[in-house]
């Protein structure tokens, strides 16, 4: 956390705070009406930042430490609040951000997706509506309507304790009825809100008096940003039909109903909401792998990113990497063309991941070991293949069990060498070669690089023909080296 900063944005002062590293993908959190940044709790922000995101939260006008106007006389419009969200990105030098908006903040996110689409990497719209008040969408629930009718009288806005009590009680009707109201948690937030607010009366009133601008529902089909809709199944302000309509009108939007959630983002739902946001903003496991690998290299831990990536996938924060039902095609073709049969001989699969290649090799009749540096990958492989004959284990290619050296009749190495920096290439190839026993075979599949091509900023770091040939040392002979149409090398080696 960097601490709060007052930034001059669109001619006014707005309070902004960030979490995480500025080089990570940015996530802009946009709060609801009358809500300061405090409703995006620090732990919530920190958990997103721990997933490799640069998290930004800010106080709207008339909330927190941002500019305030006289209570009952807001000097701005809903369009100004949209421009403020874009202005926060400008002030921080962020070209594009993943926008996460709740309630009114979700409405701001919709307008950003339409009018500032080039700034929006993705949208996550929480507890919001495509058209509040539209005749085809349900109104507030009876319980909510009754709560509005029984609203308490305004407090003395100079009496902090009275204001806290007033706001806490005002939050109750918005919470899900199926679980106890988290009074202690809400009171903690509200106390912080009241302590930080320059003008709490203006914060509680002014957003409801501004011109909301032209409705966006007729244009929602023009939103191009990948969109996730999170909506409480017990939302009393915008019943679930609002979430369904929103997801239905934005192309390819995904709807995730939140059980036991009202018009809120309760701590009890974070274990669902946070992984969902991280998944949605990951850009896929490949992009996340690039991010993690870059950090691992900077930390002088070139293999550490494998476990971090698999662990993130296991937590539901990113799609599972290298997720395949069957073996990689170059391995299958090699085995079928050569009518390979194990006959009980020993095989090892390097960097086994989720186990598809290892299971295939075992199915050919080999007594198979398989290892990966990621303990999470190994556990996932074991779960996916219960009762498998493959012996899965966590191991480091550079610290292998002594009894494995020169012990295998078949060694399968696919894409592990290319996933490690070029500076490690000689040691990595030697470690792979060392597993091949007398008379044994090594099959290698790698991305191909021409001799005159620049070394890419990987991973992966593709191999040249000369590097593929270099496996054939220390008694290992090259049997066949093929360049496949998919820009892959496939090579077979044998120890005499």
C-alpha positions in Angstrom: 0.0 0.0 0.0 1.4 3.4 -1.0 -0.8 5.6 1.2 -3.4 8.1 0.3 -2.6 10.9 -2.1 -4.6 14.0 -3.1 -4.4 14.4 -6.8 -5.6 17.3 -9.0 -8.0 15.7 -11.4 -10.5 17.5 -13.8 -9.9 20.7 -11.8 -10.8 19.2 -8.4 -9.0 17.4 -5.6 -9.6 13.6 -5.4 -8.1 11.2 -2.9 -6.5 8.2 -4.4 -4.7 5.1 -3.0 -3.0 2.2 -4.7 -1.9 -1.3 -3.7 0.7 -3.5 -5.4 3.2 -2.8 -8.1 2.6 -0.2 -10.8 3.9 -2.6 -13.5 1.2 -5.1 -12.8 -2.2 -5.0 -14.7 -4.2 -2.2 -13.2 -7.6 -2.7 -11.5 -9.7 0.4 -10.9 -12.2 0.0 -8.1 -15.3 2.3 -8.4 -17.5 2.6 -5.4 -21.2 3.1 -5.2 -23.3 6.1 -4.5 -22.4 8.0 -1.3 -19.5 5.5 -0.9 -15.9 6.5 -0.2 -13.0 4.2 -1.1 -13.3 2.7 2.4 -16.0 0.3 1.2 -13.2 -1.4 -0.8 -11.6 -2.7 2.3 -7.7 -2.8 2.5 -7.7 -6.6 2.9 -9.8 -6.9 -0.2 -7.4 -4.7 -2.1 -4.4 -6.4 -0.7 -5.7 -9.8 -1.8 -6.1 -8.6 -5.4 -2.7 -7.1 -5.3 -1.2 -10.4 -4.1 -2.7 -11.9 -7.2 -0.4 -9.6 -9.3 -2.7 -6.6 -9.8 -2.0 -2.9 -9.3 -5.1 -1.9 -7.4 -6.5 1.6 -7.4 -9.3 2.9 -5.1 -10.4 6.5 -4.8 -12.9 8.8 -3.1 -15.7 10.1 -5.3 -16.4 13.8 -5.1 -18.3 14.5 -1.9 -16.9 11.3 -0.2 -13.9 10.7 2.0 -11.1 13.2 1.6 -12.0 14.3 -1.9 -13.5 17.7 -2.8 -16.9 18.4 -1.2 -19.8 20.7 -2.0 -22.6 22.1 0.2 -25.0 19.4 1.4 -27.9 19.4 -0.9 -26.1 21.3 -3.6 -23.8 19.1 -5.6 -21.8 21.1 -8.2 -21.3 18.3 -10.7 -23.1 15.7 -12.7 -23.0 11.9 -13.2 -20.9 12.5 -16.3 -18.3 14.3 -14.1 -18.1 11.2 -12.0 -17.4 9.1 -15.1 -14.7 11.6 -16.2 -13.2 11.5 -12.7 -12.7 7.7 -13.0 -10.9 8.2 -16.3 -9.0 11.1 -14.8 -7.7 8.9 -12.0 -6.1 6.6 -14.6 -4.6 9.7 -16.3 -3.1 11.0 -13.1 -1.5 7.6 -12.4 -0.2 7.2 -15.9 -2.4 4.1 -16.5 -3.3 3.6 -20.1 -5.8 0.8 -19.6 -7.4 -0.7 -16.5 -9.7 -3.5 -15.5 -12.7 -1.6 -14.1 -14.6 -3.1 -11.2 -17.7 -1.1 -10.2 -20.4 -1.8 -7.7 -23.9 -0.3 -7.8 -23.5 3.3 -9.1 -19.9 2.4 -9.7 -21.1 -0.4 -12.0 -23.1 2.3 -13.9 -19.9 4.4 -14.2 -18.1 1.3 -15.5 -20.8 0.8 -18.2 -20.3 4.3 -19.4 -16.6 3.9 -19.4 -16.9 0.8 -21.5 -19.0 2.6 -24.0 -17.4 6.1 -24.1 -13.8 5.3 -23.1 -13.5 1.7 -24.4 -9.8 2.1 -25.2 -9.1 2.7 -21.5 -11.0 -0.4 -20.3 -9.3 -3.8 -20.4 -12.3 -5.6 -18.9 -15.4 -4.8 -16.9 -16.6 -6.4 -13.6 -20.1 -5.1 -12.8 -21.3 -5.8 -9.3 -24.8 -5.3 -7.9 -25.8 -3.0 -10.7 -28.5 -2.6 -13.4 -28.7 -1.9 -17.1 -31.7 0.3 -16.5 -32.8 1.3 -13.0 -36.5 2.0 -13.1 -37.2 0.4 -16.5 -40.6 -1.1 -16.7 -39.5 -4.5 -17.7 -37.2 -4.9 -14.7 -38.5 -5.5 -11.1 -38.5 -2.8 -8.6 -37.2 -3.0 -5.1 -38.5 -5.8 -2.9 -41.4 -5.3 -0.5 -38.9 -5.5 2.4 -36.8 -2.8 0.9 -39.8 -0.6 0.2 -40.9 -1.0 3.8 -37.4 -0.1 5.0 -37.5 3.1 3.0 -40.8 4.0 4.5 -39.5 3.5 8.0 -36.2 5.3 7.5 -34.9 7.0 10.7 -34.8 10.7 11.0 -31.5 12.4 10.0 -28.9 12.5 12.8 -27.1 15.5 14.0 -24.3 15.4 11.4 -21.8 16.8 13.9 -22.4 13.9 16.3 -20.1 11.2 15.0 -21.5 8.4 17.1 -25.0 9.2 16.0 -23.9 9.3 12.3 -22.2 6.0 12.6 -25.4 4.4 14.1 -27.5 6.1 11.4 -25.4 4.7 8.5 -25.0 1.2 10.0 -28.8 0.9 10.4 -29.2 2.3 6.9 -27.0 -0.6 5.6 -29.2 -3.3 7.1 -32.0 -3.5 4.5 -29.5 -3.9 1.7 -27.9 -7.1 3.2 -29.0 -10.6 2.4 -31.8 -11.8 4.6 -30.5 -15.4 4.7 -27.5 -14.7 6.8 -26.9 -12.6 9.9 -26.1 -9.0 9.3 -22.3 -8.4 9.8 -22.9 -5.5 12.2 -19.4 -5.5 13.6 -17.8 -5.5 10.1 -20.1 -2.8 8.8 -19.6 -0.7 11.9 -15.8 -0.9 11.4 -16.1 0.4 7.9 -18.6 3.1 8.7 -16.5 4.3 11.6 -13.6 4.7 9.2 -15.8 6.4 6.7 -17.1 9.0 9.2 -13.6 9.6 10.5 -12.2 10.3 7.0 -15.1 12.2 5.5 -14.6 15.9 5.2 -18.4 16.4 4.9 -20.4 13.3 5.9 -23.7 15.0 5.3 -22.8 15.9 1.8 -21.5 12.4 1.2 -24.8 10.9 2.3 -27.0 13.2 0.3 -25.4 14.7 -2.8 -25.0 11.7 -5.1 -28.7 11.1 -5.0 -29.4 14.7 -6.3 -27.1 14.7 -9.4 -28.2 14.3 -12.9 -27.5 10.7 -13.8 -27.0 11.5 -17.5 -28.5 9.6 -20.5 -29.3 6.0 -20.0 -26.9 3.5 -21.5 -29.1 0.4 -21.9 -29.8 0.9 -25.6 -26.0 0.9 -26.3 -24.9 -2.0 -24.1 -24.4 -4.2 -27.1 -21.6 -1.9 -28.2 -19.4 -2.7 -25.1 -16.4 -4.6 -26.4 -14.6 -5.2 -23.1 -14.8 -8.7 -21.6 -17.5 -8.4 -19.0 -18.2 -10.3 -15.8 -21.5 -9.6 -13.9 -21.5 -10.4 -10.2 -25.0 -10.2 -8.7 -26.4 -11.2 -5.3 -29.3 -13.6 -5.5 -30.9 -11.7 -2.6 -30.3 -8.1 -3.9 -33.3 -6.2 -2.6 -32.6 -3.0 -4.6 -31.8 -4.5 -7.9 -33.3 -8.0 -7.8 -31.5 -10.7 -9.8 -33.4 -10.0 -13.0 -31.3 -6.8 -13.3 -28.1 -8.8 -13.3 -29.5 -11.3 -15.8 -30.6 -8.5 -18.1 -27.2 -6.8 -17.8 -25.3 -9.9 -18.7 -27.7 -10.7 -21.5 -27.3 -7.3 -23.2 -23.5 -7.1 -23.1 -21.9 -9.3 -25.8 -20.4 -12.5 -24.3 -20.8 -11.3 -20.7 -20.6 -13.9 -18.0 -23.0 -13.9 -15.1 -21.9 -15.2 -11.7 -24.8 -15.2 -9.2 -23.6 -14.8 -5.6 -25.5 -16.9 -3.1 -26.3 -15.3 0.3 -25.5 -11.8 -1.0 -27.7 -8.8 -1.2 -26.9 -5.3 -2.5 -23.4 -5.4 -1.0 -19.9 -7.0 -1.2 -19.7 -8.7 2.2 -16.6 -10.3 3.6 -18.4 -13.6 3.6 -18.4 -13.6 -0.3 -14.8 -12.6 -0.8 -13.6 -16.2 -1.3 -15.8 -16.3 -4.4 -15.6 -12.7 -5.5 -11.8 -12.2 -5.3 -10.8 -15.3 -7.3 -13.5 -14.4 -9.9 -12.1 -11.0 -10.4 -8.5 -12.3 -10.6 -9.6 -14.9 -13.1 -11.5 -12.4 -15.2 -8.6 -9.9 -15.2 -5.8 -12.5 -15.7 -5.8 -12.3 -19.5 -5.5 -16.1 -19.5 -2.8 -18.3 -18.0 -0.3 -17.5 -20.7 -0.3 -13.8 -19.9 -0.2 -14.6 -16.2 2.7 -16.9 -16.8 4.6 -14.1 -18.5 4.0 -11.8 -15.6 5.0 -14.3 -12.9 8.1 -15.5 -14.9 9.3 -11.9 -15.2 9.0 -11.4 -11.5 10.7 -14.7 -10.8 13.6 -13.8 -12.9 14.0 -10.5 -11.2 14.0 -12.3 -7.9 16.7 -14.7 -9.2 14.3 -17.6 -8.9 13.8 -18.7 -12.5 11.8 -21.8 -11.7 9.6 -20.3 -8.9 6.9 -19.1 -11.3 5.7 -22.6 -12.1 4.4 -23.2 -8.6 2.9 -19.7 -8.4 1.0 -20.2 -11.6 -0.4 -23.6 -10.7 -1.3 -22.4 -7.2 -3.2 -19.4 -8.7 -5.0 -21.8 -11.0 -5.8 -24.2 -8.1 -7.3 -21.2 -6.2 -9.5 -20.3 -9.2 -7.6 -17.1 -9.9 -6.5 -18.1 -13.5 -7.4 -20.9 -15.9 -5.4 -24.1 -15.2 -2.2 -24.0 -17.4 -1.4 -26.6 -19.9 -4.8 -28.3 -19.3 -5.2 -31.1 -21.8 -7.2 -34.3 -21.9 -4.7 -36.3 -23.9 -0.9 -36.3 -24.7 0.8 -33.6 -26.7 0.4 -34.5 -30.4 4.2 -34.7 -31.3 4.6 -37.3 -28.5 1.6 -39.3 -29.7 2.7 -39.2 -33.3 6.2 -40.4 -32.4 4.9 -43.3 -30.4 2.4 -44.4 -32.9 4.8 -44.1 -35.9 7.4 -46.2 -34.1 4.8 -48.6 -32.6 6.5 -47.9 -29.2 5.7 -50.4 -26.5 7.0 -50.2 -23.0 7.0 -53.8 -22.0 7.6 -52.9 -18.3 10.7 -50.8 -19.0 11.2 -47.6 -17.0 10.2 -44.2 -18.2 10.2 -40.7 -16.7 8.3 -37.6 -17.8 10.0 -34.3 -17.0 7.8 -31.3 -16.0 4.7 -33.6 -16.0 2.3 -30.8 -15.2 -1.3 -32.2 -14.9 -0.2 -35.7 -16.0 -1.6 -36.2 -19.5 1.7 -37.1 -21.1 2.7 -39.4 -18.2 -0.6 -41.2 -18.3 -0.1 -41.8 -22.0 3.4 -43.1 -21.5 2.2 -45.5 -18.8 -0.6 -46.6 -21.2 2.2 -47.7 -23.6 3.3 -50.2 -21.0 6.1 -48.2 -19.4 6.8 -48.3 -15.6 6.5 -44.6 -15.3 7.8 -41.9 -13.0 6.7 -38.3 -13.5 7.8 -35.1 -11.7 7.3 -31.4 -11.7 8.8 -28.6 -9.6 5.3 -27.4 -8.8 3.8 -29.3 -5.8 0.4 -28.0 -6.8 0.7 -29.4 -10.3 1.7 -32.8 -8.8 -1.2 -32.8 -6.4 -3.6 -31.8 -9.2 -2.3 -34.6 -11.4 -2.8 -37.1 -8.6 -6.4 -35.9 -8.0 -7.1 -36.1 -11.7 -5.8 -39.6 -12.1 -6.8 -41.5 -9.0 -5.5 -45.1 -8.9 -2.9 -44.3 -11.6 0.1 -46.5 -12.0 2.3 -43.4 -12.5 4.5 -42.4 -9.6 4.0 -38.6 -9.4 6.4 -36.6 -7.2 7.6 -33.1 -6.7 11.2 -32.7 -7.8 13.7 -30.2 -9.1 15.5 -31.1 -12.4 18.7 -29.8 -10.9 18.4 -31.8 -7.6 17.1 -35.2 -8.8 17.2 -38.4 -6.7 20.6 -40.1 -7.1 18.9 -43.3 -8.1 17.3 -41.7 -11.1 20.6 -40.8 -12.8 21.1 -43.0 -15.8 18.1 -45.1 -14.8 15.5 -44.7 -17.5 14.8 -46.5 -20.8 12.6 -43.6 -22.0 13.0 -40.0 -21.0 10.2 -37.6 -22.2 11.2 -33.9 -22.2 8.6 -31.5 -23.7 8.9 -27.7 -23.3 10.8 -27.7 -19.9 14.2 -26.6 -21.3 12.6 -23.8 -23.3 10.8 -22.5 -20.1 14.1 -21.7 -18.4 16.5 -18.8 -19.3 19.1 -19.3 -22.1 21.8 -18.7 -19.5 20.8 -22.0 -17.9 20.5 -23.9 -21.1 23.6 -26.0 -21.0 23.0 -27.1 -17.4 19.4 -27.9 -18.2 20.2 -30.0 -21.2 22.8 -31.8 -19.3 20.4 -32.6 -16.5 17.9 -34.0 -19.0 20.5 -36.0 -20.7 21.7 -37.5 -17.4 18.4 -39.4 -16.9 18.9 -41.6 -19.9 20.1 -45.1 -19.1 22.1 -47.6 -21.2 20.3 -48.3 -24.4 17.7 -45.7 -23.4 15.8 -43.2 -25.6 15.3 -39.5 -25.1 12.4 -37.8 -26.9 12.5 -34.0 -26.9 9.9 -31.5 -28.2 10.8 -27.8 -28.2 9.8 -24.5 -29.9 12.1 -23.8 -32.8 14.2 -20.7 -33.4 16.3 -20.0 -36.5 20.0 -19.3 -36.0 19.6 -15.7 -37.2 16.5 -15.0 -35.0 16.9 -12.8 -32.0 16.5 -14.4 -28.6 13.0 -13.6 -27.5 12.1 -12.1 -24.2 10.6 -15.3 -22.8 9.5 -17.6 -21.5 9.5 -19.6 -23.7 13.0 -19.2 -25.1 12.9 -21.4 -28.3 15.9 -23.5 -29.2 18.1 -23.4 -32.3 19.0 -26.5 -34.3 22.5 -26.4 -32.8 21.0 -26.4 -29.3 18.9 -29.4 -30.2 21.9 -31.2 -31.5 23.8 -30.4 -28.3 21.6 -33.0 -26.4 23.7 -35.6 -28.3 26.8 -35.6 -26.0 28.2 -37.9 -23.2 27.3 -41.1 -25.1 23.9 -39.9 -26.4 23.5 -40.0 -30.2 21.0 -38.1 -32.3 18.7 -40.5 -34.1 16.3 -38.1 -35.8 15.7 -34.3 -35.7 12.6 -33.0 -37.4 11.2 -29.5 -37.7 7.4 -29.8 -37.6 4.9 -27.5 -39.3 3.9 -26.0 -36.0 7.4 -24.5 -35.6 8.5 -27.2 -33.2 11.5 -29.4 -33.1 11.0 -33.1 -32.4 14.2 -35.1 -31.8 15.0 -38.6 -30.8 18.3 -39.6 -29.1 19.6 -42.9 -28.0 22.4 -44.0 -25.6 24.6 -46.8 -27.0 
